[in-house]
Amino acid sequence: MSWITEGELSMLERFCASVLKAGPMPKHVAFIMDGNRRYAQKHNVKKLEGHTQGFAKLAQTLQWCLSLGIREVTVYAFSIENFKRSKEEVDGLMELARQKFIRLLEEQDNLEKHGVCVRVLGDLTLLPLDIQELIAKVVLSTEQYNKCFLNICFAYTSRDEISNAVKEVAWGVEEGLLKPSDVSESLLDKCLYTCKSPHPDILIRTSGEVRLSDFLLWQTSHSCLVFQPVLWPEYSFWNLWDAVIQYQMNHSALQKAKDLYLEERKWQQLENDKMCITEKLKQEGGASPGNSQQRRELLKECKAQREERIQGFLQALEKKRMDFLVKLSMVSA
C-alpha cells in the first residue's frame, strides 16, 4: 500500500473540515499510534497483521491531514524499548519496515507530486544495516521537497534524543567550535533529531493510554495533548477532527504560555551575555564597569560572536549527519 493515498473526503467531512478551518489550525501534529496489538487480539489475527493494518491507517491519516492543511506529521513508529519484545515480533516489525521503506523508494513520483520530505528520527545504528541503507536513500531522495513533511521516529526515545543532543554539544566544545558559555537550552533544541521542525501543536495518543512513553518529551511542553480511546487501526477522520477541536478550544492559553516561555528564554540569554561581559571586563582590568556605552558595545560584540560560533557549529553538525547518511546510501551502490 502507498504511503500517500489518493482519496476524497465525503461531502459531510468536507463541510466539517471547512468549518474547522475557520479557526486556528495546527501546522504540525504528532501521533503515538497505539493499539495495533490490541486490535490484532480483538480481531483474532496475528500481531504483525495488527501492525500492517496500523500502517494502512497511517497512510489514510496522512491524507486527512493534507486535506485539513496540516503540512507536518510526526509518528512514533518504533521505540528503542520495542527491541525488548519477542524476537518473532521484532523481526516481523523489521521486515514490515523493510517493505515500507522499499515502497517509499518505489513511489518517488508520488512523493515528488505532493512535495513530501521524509525524515527518519532516531538512533539508526541500532537497526539492521540494510534498513539503515534504505532509510538513508529515502531521506536523501526527498530532502529537497518542502510542501509537507513526514517525520518517522524509528529506534527512538526522547531520552536518547536529548542525550545525543548533549553529546553533540560536547563534541562542538571539544572541536573548538563552541565555548562552554555558548551552551544553552536554545542550542540544545537545535541539536535534537527534530531540529528542522517546529514543535508539534498537537500530540495525539490512541488506545486510551494516557502517557507519553518517552516520545517528544522536550518538544511537547506547550503542545495540546489529546488522548483518545480508539485503537489506532480503527482511527477515523472524526477522531482527528475532535483532536483539532480540542486544540482550537485551548489555542489561546497554549499560545500565551508559549510566548511567555520564549520571552523568558530571551531574558535568560541576555543575562548570560551580561555575565560574560562582566567577566571579560574583570579580566581586562582597568575598564570601568560603569561605562554603559562600552558595555553596550561589548554586549553587541559578544552576541555577534556567539551567533557566529553557533552558526558554524550547526553547519558542521549538519554536515556530519548528512555525511553519515551519504556513506550509508553508498554501502550497497
Secondary structure, DSSP 8 states (H G I E B T S, - for coil): --SS------HHHHHHHHHHTTS---SEEEEE---HHHHHHHTT--HHHHHHHHHHHHHHHHHHHHHTT--EEEEEEEEGGGGGS-HHHHHHHHHHHHHHHHHHHHTHHHHHHHTEEEEEES-GGGS-HHHHHHHHHHHHHHTT--SEEEEEEEEE-HHHHHHHHHHHHHHHHHTTSS-GGG--HHHHHTTSTTTTS---SEEEE-TT--S-TTSSTTTTTTSEEEE--S-GGG--HHHHHHHHHHHHHHHHHHHHHHHHHHHHHHHHHHHHHHHHHHHHHHHH-SS-TT-HHHHHHHHHHHHHHHHHHHHHHHHHHHHHHHHHHHHHHTTT-
